[in-house]
Amino acid sequence: MQIKVIALTTTQQVLISQIDEVPAAVPGEPDCQLTNPFWVNPLEGTLTLEPFLNGITKEDTFMMSSDKILTLAEPTPTLLEKYQDIISPPPIVTPDE
């Protein structure tokens, strides 16, 4: 699974997500699986991340047709770190005995 920046053809918005290509059972069906996608929002020099379809669903895996993707790119180290901090589970802390 690769983490990529995804520019969409249908909007001027950009996602960051884990992405896998999956075979479509029927031509034209979605063939890309996005896991933990987030909108990338550049606000006055600061990047913020907002969950994809936030407030609409609690799902974290989505299917998308590759023809909706304009391009894929590697995220900057700063963006990648911010994304990984969000999707990584917090460490489990156990009390010392």
C-alpha positions in Angstrom: 0.0 0.0 0.0 1.4 3.4 -1.0 0.7 6.8 0.5 0.1 9.3 -2.3 -1.1 12.8 -2.9 -4.1 12.5 -5.3 -5.3 15.3 -7.5 -8.9 14.7 -8.7 -10.2 15.4 -12.2 -13.7 16.4 -10.9 -12.6 19.2 -8.5 -9.5 21.3 -7.8 -9.2 19.5 -4.4 -6.3 17.2 -3.4 -6.4 14.1 -1.2 -3.7 12.2 0.6 -4.4 8.6 1.1 -3.1 5.0 1.2 -4.0 3.8 -2.3 -4.1 0.3 -4.0 -5.1 -0.6 -7.5 -7.6 -3.4 -7.5 -9.0 -5.2 -10.5 -12.5 -4.1 -11.5 -15.0 -7.0 -11.9 -16.7 -5.1 -14.7 -15.0 -2.4 -16.9 -15.9 1.0 -15.6 -16.3 0.0 -12.0 -14.1 1.6 -9.4 -10.5 0.1 -9.5 -8.7 2.1 -6.8 -9.1 1.5 -3.1 -8.4 4.5 -0.9 -7.8 3.8 2.8 -7.8 6.7 5.3 -8.2 9.5 2.7 -8.0 13.1 3.9 -8.6 16.3 2.0 -5.5 18.5 2.0 -6.4 22.1 2.8 -3.8 24.8 2.3 -4.7 27.6 4.6 -2.4 30.7 4.6 0.8 28.6 4.3 -0.3 25.9 6.7 -1.6 22.5 5.5 -4.6 21.0 7.4 -6.1 17.6 6.8 -9.8 16.9 7.0 -11.2 13.3 6.7 -12.8 12.6 3.4 -16.6 12.7 3.5 -16.3 14.0 7.1 -19.7 14.2 8.8 -21.3 12.0 6.1 -19.8 8.6 6.9 -17.5 6.9 9.4 -16.1 4.6 6.8 -12.3 4.9 6.2 -12.1 2.8 3.0 -13.5 4.0 -0.4 -13.5 2.8 -3.9 -12.7 5.3 -6.7 -12.4 4.9 -10.5 -8.9 5.7 -11.8 -10.4 7.9 -14.4 -11.4 10.4 -11.6 -7.7 10.7 -10.7 -5.7 13.4 -12.6 -2.4 12.5 -11.1 -0.6 10.8 -8.2 2.4 12.3 -6.5 4.7 11.7 -3.5 3.8 13.8 -0.5 6.3 16.2 1.0 8.0 14.9 4.1 6.1 17.4 6.3 2.7 16.4 4.8 3.6 12.7 5.1 4.5 13.0 8.7 1.3 15.0 9.5 -0.8 12.3 7.7 1.0 9.4 9.5 0.5 11.1 12.9 -3.2 11.2 12.2 -3.7 7.7 11.0 -1.3 5.9 13.4 -2.9 4.6 16.5 -1.6 6.1 19.8 1.0 4.0 21.6 -0.3 1.8 24.4 1.0 2.9 27.7 1.2 0.3 30.5 2.0 1.2 34.1 5.3 -0.1 35.4 5.0 -2.8 37.9 
